[in-house]
Amino acid sequence: MTNKHENHEFHIKIDREHFTVHQQQMTGAELRALPNPPVGEKWDLYEVVPGHSDRLLSDNDVVEIHDGQRFFTAPRHINPGMVEE
């Protein structure tokens, strides 16, 4: 018996960049590792949840992946007037 999602591709976006993944579940750490370079420690990763508040993801949070899912990053600490290097 085969899993119906075994060979399925999920198309997701992180900060408008497209990624194709095959896992039905991914951790925050796995999602952070997708971009090149990976999402750094100075940045938070959020899941866009339509109709609700966006969900802040920790490295250990497990996300159910679905096609068209979107994520975005934001600075972990915002200091007005500071220039990011």
C-alpha positions in Angstrom: 0.0 0.0 0.0 1.4 3.4 -0.9 0.8 6.7 0.7 -1.2 9.0 -1.6 1.1 11.9 -0.7 4.3 9.9 -1.1 5.3 11.6 -4.4 3.3 14.8 -4.0 5.0 18.1 -4.4 4.0 21.1 -2.3 4.7 24.6 -3.7 5.3 27.1 -0.9 6.8 30.6 -0.6 9.1 32.1 1.9 9.5 35.9 1.4 8.0 35.6 -2.1 10.7 33.0 -3.1 9.2 29.7 -4.4 10.2 26.3 -3.0 9.1 22.8 -3.8 9.0 20.4 -0.9 7.8 16.8 -0.6 7.2 16.5 3.2 3.7 16.8 4.6 5.1 18.1 7.8 8.1 20.3 8.4 9.6 21.9 11.5 10.4 25.6 11.7 14.1 24.7 11.6 13.6 22.8 8.3 11.7 25.7 6.8 14.4 28.2 7.9 17.0 26.0 6.1 15.3 26.2 2.7 16.4 29.7 1.5 20.0 30.2 0.5 21.4 31.5 2.7 19.1 30.1 5.4 17.0 32.4 7.6 19.4 33.7 10.2 19.0 33.9 14.0 18.3 37.6 13.9 15.0 36.9 12.0 11.7 35.4 13.0 9.8 33.1 10.7 6.0 33.4 10.4 3.3 31.3 8.7 0.6 33.3 6.9 -2.7 32.1 8.3 -5.6 33.5 6.2 -8.3 35.0 8.3 -6.3 34.8 11.5 -3.1 36.3 13.0 0.1 35.1 11.4 1.8 32.3 13.4 5.3 32.8 14.8 7.3 29.6 14.3 9.9 28.3 16.6 12.5 25.8 15.3 10.6 22.9 17.0 7.1 23.9 15.8 5.7 21.4 13.3 3.8 22.8 10.3 1.3 20.8 8.2 2.4 21.7 4.7 -0.1 22.3 1.9 0.2 23.6 -1.6 0.3 27.4 -1.9 1.4 27.9 1.7 3.2 31.2 2.5 5.7 32.2 5.1 7.6 35.4 5.7 10.5 36.7 7.8 10.8 39.8 10.0 13.6 41.2 12.1 13.5 39.6 15.6 14.4 42.9 17.2 13.4 46.2 15.6 15.6 49.2 16.6 14.4 52.4 15.0 17.1 54.2 13.1 19.5 51.2 13.2 21.0 50.1 9.9 21.2 46.3 9.4 24.6 45.1 8.3 
